[in-house]
Amino acid sequence: MSPMTPRSNGLAALLALAVSLSPMALRAAPASDPAIAKVDAFDDALLSAMKMGGGIKARDRELTPAVQSAFDLPTMTRYAVGTSWSTMTEAQHADLVKAFERYTTANYAHNFDSFSGQKFVVQGVQTRGQDKIVQAQIVSPRNAPVSLMYRMHETPAGWKIIDVIYNGISQLTTRRADFASATAGGAASLLARLDDLTNKLLT
């Protein structure tokens, strides 16, 4: 089981651009910070899905708009694909972004499957160049707090998450490594791989 699931102590963390977990001088999280507001909204959606009951497909439907709002999926997909992205058509890009979105949402729906008093607590934020790092914890009544970091950048649609770092590991960098063999086979191969992984998560 993934260390990201609430059942095993943790928070689901998906996605990329490696960030060092060396000590950082975090400033307190102002309520007006738009990056923090985006993280808070996504965390609230996760808690709502966990509390709603029902099956994984119901949680998947519930979380789809939250994932679309919170994450910069085109940037994340481009990073996960790597250098092969430049050889693909715009239609293939669009198909891959949509498949990556479905896979990302299915992961959260699968990993956040029940509620037992967990809450998310934002601890602070740091500016790194043009990006922001929002540090948070998932706190459970029965388990030690689990730390995670959201790396975010500003888009025309506002601040978006481009990676979640769990225990020093960039989740999207992990995806890039996981998808390397499928990517070598081209867009069709990667699409088939993403669809297969998503279907397995949702069954």
N, C-alpha and C positions, 0 to 999 in steps of 0.2 A: 504493500500500500504506500502511496506517495506520502512523504512527510508533510505535504501541503494540506492534507485533509483534516477537518476538525476531529474526526474519529480517532486520529493518531496524534493529536496534540497540536495540530497546526492549521495553518492557513494556506489556501491554495495560492500558488504564486506561479504565474505563467510567464514570462516573456522578457526583453533583451538589451543589448548594449551594456557590456560588463562594467560594474561599479565596484571599486574597492571598498571594503568594510573597515578600513583603517579609521581610527577615531575622528569624528567630525564635530565641529563646533555648530551644533544645531541651535537655531533661535526658536523661541517659543512660537507656537502656531497661532497666528492671528486669525480670528474668525472670518475676517474679510479676505483672506488670501484665496484667490480663485483656484489655485492648484489644490489646496487643502479641501476646498469646497467640492471639487470633483472627486477626490478620494473618499470624502465622507459620503457623498451621494452613492458611489459604487458600493461602499461597505454597507450602507443601509439597504441597498437592493439585495446584497448577499444575505443579510440577516432576514429580510422579508421572505426570500425564497426558502431559506432554511426552516422558517416557522410555518410555511404554508401547508406542509404535508403534501400528500399526493406522490406521484411517481416522478422519475427523472425527466420525462418529456414535459411535464407541467412546469418543473423548475427551469428547464431549458427555454421554454416559451417566455417565462417570467423574466429571465435574465438577458434575453436577446437585446432588448432596447438599452439595457444598462451597459452591456459590453460595447454596443455601438457608440454610446455616448462617451464612455470613459476612456477607450483605447484608440490610439492612432493606428488603426489596423493596416492601412496601406504601407506606412513606414515599417511596421513590424513585419509584414509579409515580405517586403523587399529585402529586409535584413536577413530574414530566415532563409530566403532563396539564395542570396549571395550573388556572385558574379554572373550567374546564369540569367538573372533578371533582365540584363541588358540585351539578351538575345531573343527574348520573348515578345510576342505581340501585345498590343493594348488589350485585346480581348482576353488573352491568356492571363494578363495581369489582373483584370477584373474578376475572372473566374477563380484565380488563386486567392485573392483578397477575400472573396465571399466564402471560399472553402476554409480559409484560415479563421475567419470569424465564426463559422459553425463549429469548428474544432475547439476554439478558445472557449466558446459558450458551453459546449458540451463538457469540457473539463471542469469548469466551475460548477455546473449542474451536478456532475458526478461526485465531485469532492466535497461540496457543501450540501450534504444530504439530510442533516437533522440539526435541531436546535436544542442545546442543553445549557443555556445561560451565557453563551459566549458574547463578548462585545469587542468592538474595535476602538482603540484609543490612539489618536494621533499625538505623537510626542514632540515633533518639531519639524522644521524645514530648513534646507540649506540651498543656496543658489550656487550652481556650478556652471560657469560660463552662461550660456543661454538656457540651460536646463535648471530644473529644481529637483531636489531629492526630498521626498516626504517620508519621514520615518514614523512607523506605527507599530502597534502590537495587537495581537489578538489575545484577549484575556478570557480564560475559562475558569469556572469555579473549581474544577477538579484537576486542572493541569497547570504547569508553569506557563507564564506568558511566552508567546512566540513572537519574535521580532521579524519585521520585513521592511523593505524599502521600495518605494515607488519612484522610478525615474520618469520625469515628465518634461514635455516641451510644449511651447505655445504654438498653436495652429490658428488658421483663420476662424476655426470654430471654437477657439478657446484652448485651455490647457488640457492635454491628453497624456495618458500613461503610455510610455513606450517600453517599459520593462518593469518587472517585479523581481526583486532580488531576495531570495530566501536563503539564510545561512551562508551568505557570501557567494551564492551561485546565481548567475543571471539566467533566468528561465528561457528567454528567447535565444540566448547563445546556445543553451542546451538543445532547443528545438532545431537550431541551424545544424548542429552536429547530428541530431537524430534523423534529419531529413536529407542529409548529404547524399546518400546512395540513391534515394528516389529522385532527387533533383538532377543527378547525373543523367537520368533517363529522360529529362525534359519535362515540360509543363504537364503533359498528360500523365506521366508516371507519378509526379508529385500530387496531382489532383486525385488520382486513384488512391494514393497512400493516405491523404488527408481524409477522404471520404470513408475509407475503411476504418481508420482510427475513430472517427466521429461516430460511425454506426456502432462500433463495439462499445463505446462509452454509453450510448443511449439505449442499449439493450439490457 
